[in-house]
Amino acid sequence: MSTLTLARIYEKQGHLADALQIYREHLRKNPEDRELRAAVLRLKRINTKALKYFMEMHSEAQFLKFEKWLAKSWN
């Protein structure tokens, strides 16, 4: 079993799929935990939007906008 500490480390390092998997495991066991629910929603949102932005980038300006968005999403 993976710990929430590991999930937070994965998230900070950008390993979002791994972090999301751990958060989901813990949420299944603790469905009322608001912090876990928020973490799952945050990472699902980042994964979906990040992929969309990444696929649509065609210029350096778009890349910089994407980079700023990621920084804001993780803080």
C-alpha positions in Angstrom: 0.0 0.0 0.0 1.2 3.5 -0.9 1.1 6.3 1.6 -0.4 9.8 1.2 3.1 11.2 1.7 4.3 9.3 -1.4 1.3 10.6 -3.3 2.2 14.2 -2.3 5.8 13.6 -3.4 4.6 12.2 -6.7 2.3 15.1 -7.2 5.1 17.7 -6.5 7.5 15.8 -8.8 4.9 15.9 -11.6 4.0 12.1 -11.5 0.4 12.9 -11.5 -1.0 9.6 -12.7 0.9 7.8 -9.8 -0.3 10.3 -7.3 -3.9 10.1 -8.5 -3.8 6.3 -8.2 -2.7 6.5 -4.6 -5.2 9.2 -3.7 -8.0 7.1 -5.3 -6.9 4.0 -3.3 -7.2 6.0 -0.1 -10.4 7.7 -1.1 -12.1 4.3 -1.6 -11.2 3.4 2.0 -12.2 6.9 3.3 -14.9 8.2 1.1 -15.8 11.1 3.4 -12.3 12.5 3.5 -12.6 16.0 1.9 -8.9 16.4 1.4 -8.6 13.2 -0.5 -11.7 14.1 -2.6 -10.1 17.5 -3.4 -6.8 15.9 -4.4 -8.5 13.5 -6.8 -10.5 16.3 -8.4 -7.5 18.5 -8.6 -5.4 15.9 -10.4 -8.2 14.8 -12.7 -8.6 18.5 -13.7 -4.9 19.0 -14.2 -4.5 15.8 -16.3 -7.5 16.6 -18.5 -6.7 20.3 -19.1 -2.9 19.7 -19.3 -3.4 17.2 -22.1 -5.7 19.5 -24.0 -3.4 22.5 -23.7 -0.3 20.4 -24.6 -2.0 19.0 -27.7 -3.0 22.5 -28.9 0.4 24.2 -28.4 2.0 25.6 -31.6 4.1 28.5 -30.4 6.5 29.6 -27.6 3.8 32.0 -26.3 1.4 29.1 -25.9 4.0 27.1 -24.1 4.7 29.9 -21.7 1.0 30.3 -21.0 0.8 26.5 -20.4 3.8 26.7 -18.0 2.1 29.5 -16.0 -1.1 27.5 -15.9 0.7 24.5 -14.5 2.5 26.5 -11.9 -0.8 28.0 -10.8 -2.6 24.6 -10.7 0.0 23.1 -8.4 0.0 25.9 -5.9 
